[in-house]
Structures are given as C-alpha cells and as structure tokens.
Amino acid sequence: MPNKVNKKHLLVKHADDRLKVIDLLVSNSRGLLSREQLLVKVNTYLPYNKKRTVQTLDLDIKELRKLLKEEQNEVTLQYDNERGYHYFPDSNYRHFKESLDDEEQQLLLLASSLFSVFEGTPLQDKFSKVVERVMSESVSSNTVEGGHDLKFMQLENMQSSSGSRWVSVLLEAIYEKSTLKMRYKGFGKALKTKNVCPYVLKQYHKRWYMVGYDYDCTREEKTNVFALDCIEELELSHKNYYSDPKFSAEDYFKYSIGVWHWHEFKPVIVELAFTRGIESILASPLHSSQKAVLNSDTNTLHVTIEVFESPELESLIRSYGSAVKVLSPTSLRDKIVEDAKKVVGGYKACLQLRQK
C-alpha cells in the first residue's frame, strides 16, 4: 500500500482552491478515482467551510472542464468506469502549476529534513522523491545557491529499528480506516495472528509503537499498544474498521511515561525532591502534568507529576541517581530504595572480590 502525502497546506489559499485540489488529485492518481473516492479525498484537503457535496463536486468538475475548453487546451477531463476521472490524452497533465512562495519552499525543505529520521526506509525514499519533484517544478535553479541541501538538521534516524518498515503501511491504514491482519510476536511471547484497527503511531526511544483496536483481545478494553518491532507480517483484513468510542488520541498517553497505557491501574500523584539538575528539569519537564516549586533556601526543587506507576517511571527516576529523592507514594519510594540497596550491594561484592 503506497504512502499518501498530504499537500493541502500548499493548496488551500485562493477562491478557486477546490479546482486546484481536484486538478492535483486527478493528476497524481493517474485516474483510478471514482466519483465517491474523489469526493472523500477533495474534502480531506479543503477547510470545513468549503466542504463539497456530490452535487457541488459535479459543478466543480463542470467548471474545470469549461476552463480547459476555454483555454483551447487539447487535454480534456474524462470519466469512465474502468479508469475513473483522468486527463486525456496526457494522464500526467496538471492544469494549475503554481510556484511555491519563499515560505512554502522553506517549510518543504524543513519537512524533508525532518523526514531524514526515516533514512533508509521506504517512507523516507518516497517523501524525498516527492520533495525533489515539487521543488524542481516550483523553484528556479538559483533559488538556493549550490542546490538544495535537505540535510541541514541532524536527527537520530530509525534505521536501527526494524519496525520502521511498517510505518508507511500503518499510516495509510489510519488514513484510509483499514483493518489489518497482523502476525505479531511480543517479546518473550508466542506468535499470534490479530485483526487490528490502527489509530495512532508513537515514537519513543528510537522505537515505533502503534495504538489500535485489537479484535482478538480477550479483555474488555481492546485498544492496546503494539511494538512495530514485533510485527512479522501485515495484510488487509476482512473485518470492518471499528472506532473505539472510548479512545481519545489526546488522552490515551495522558498519564504515561513512555508509551504504555496501563488499563488496570489509575494514575498516582508522584512527589519528588531534586537537589541537582534543577535548571534542566525546569526547562525540560519530566511530564506534561509537572508542577514545580523551588526552595531557594535549601536549593531543592519540589516536583509533582500525575502518572501511572510503571517500570518506565522507575527507570526515569533511577536515571537521576542521588540527585532525586522520592517523597511519595511510599510504594514507589520503597522500590527505588530496594533497587538502590541492590546496586550498592553489587558494588560491595565486587570490592570484596578484588580485595581477596
């Protein structure tokens, strides 16, 4: 399944934007768009107050055909059941060929640089080709001296994550609302076949995860997180796409450190006291819920966050070593203390071995 690239921000600026959108879709699709498909895609590009209906879309098609005829253009916009809407005789024809302005050029170059995070994957290759084509058509050769350097931002790429190969497939499934049949082998678990409806992709610590509705889950809460590294195969499923009414992309990770959503737990208020690295914690909060109060007398930062009590939270706290003290909850404090004792015990054992 090819990845879709949304260009609506480069299009929707003028009164005739609807015609430009139709022109772009017909040109890029090389036809193959039915009336219903064209209507859906046009409306994804247009602002809410300019959404089209079947009737108004027909009027737009008529208007675009009239433009072609008035300009004595040899190309016509045609429709048949086999090819859908298409330009004839040149299926690659595009009527509106506007150059990007300076701001749009910079945004496109920035987007390309950001996409370097996918370097070495099919998604990055597809996006780079789109950028090169748009820039070559819209920007004069001397716009950027020495050509277009699309790597002016240095980002960590995803080549080390085998799961990145599924990103483009899952993005299209989310966009098209398609259910996928997935062969999935969780870490340390048996291989399973699942039918999933993808909702959201999330990246954490150079790995990709998907949140989706799992038809085959035995729990009441069937919307779960899946590591893309654990996916062995994906194909279209015969099941209908289901939108979980309880799922909210904005709220799902509201109390998470990392990516895991803990169905069986409720979030807790975690109180921490930092004696070092205070400026860093104020500049880069531990969590979106962070509240911090600085005691200038003791040079101590009192931090509260509302999160799930999880291994990810414990790992985050341990990363600050002796610079942090857990004040509450006591269950979390006891785990951190016990872990610290084991670390100290391990070092003591090593020293004793050396002394013998």
C-alpha positions, 0 to 999 in steps of 0.5 A: 500500500503506497504512502499518501502525502498530504499537500493541502497546506500548499493548496488551500489559499485562493477562491478557486482552491477546490479546482486546484485540489481536484486538478492535483488529485486527478493528476497524481492518481493517474485516474483510478478515482471514482466519483465517491473516492474523489469526493472523500479525498477533495474534502480531506484537503479543503477547510470545513467551510468549503466542504463539497457535496456530490452535487457541488463536486459535479459543478466543480468538475463542470467548471474545470472542464469549461476552463480547459475548453476555454483555454483551447487546451487539447487535454480534456477531463474524462470519466469512465468506469474502468479508469475513473476521472483522468486527463486525456490524452496526457494522464500526467497533465496538471492544469494549475502549476503554481510556484511555491512562495519563499515560505512554502519552499522553506517549510518543504525543505524543513519537512524533508529534513525532518523526514531524514529520521526515516533514512533508509526506509521506504517512507523516507525514499518516497517523501524525498522523491516527492520533495525533489519533484515539487521543488524542481517544478516550483523553484528556479535553479538559483533559488538556493545557491549550490542546490538544495541541501535537505540535510541541514538538521541532524536527527537520530534516524530509525534505521536501527529499528526494524519496525520502521518498515511498517510505518508507511503501511500503518499510516495509510491504514489510519488514513484510509480506516483499514483493518489489518491482519497482523502476525505479531510476536511480543517479546518473550511471547508466542506468535499470534495472528490479530485483526487490528484497527490502527489509530495512532503511531508513537515514537519513543526511544528510537522505537515505533509503537502503534495504538489500535483496536485489537479484535482478538483481545480477550479483555474488555478494553481492546485498544492496546499498544503494539511494538512495530518491532514485533510485527512479522507480517501485515495484510488487509483484513476482512473485518470492518474498521471499528472506532473505539468510542472510548479512545481519545488520541489526546488522552490515551498517553495522558498519564504515561511515561513512555508509551504504555497505557496501563488499563488496570491501574489509575494514575498516582500523584508522584512527589519528588525532591531534586537537589541537582539538575534543577535548571534542566528539569525546569526547562525540560519537564519530566511530564506534561502534568509537572508542577514545580516549586523551588526552595531557594533556601535549601536549593531543592526543587519540589516536583509533582507529576500525575502518572501511572506507576510503571517500570518506565517511571522507575527507570526515569527516576533511577536515571537521576541517581542521588540527585532525586529523592522520592517523597511519595507514594511510599510504594514507589519510594520503597522500590527505588530504595530496594533497587538502590540497596541492590546496586550498592550491594553489587558494588560491595561484592565486587570490592570484596572480590578484588580485595581477596 
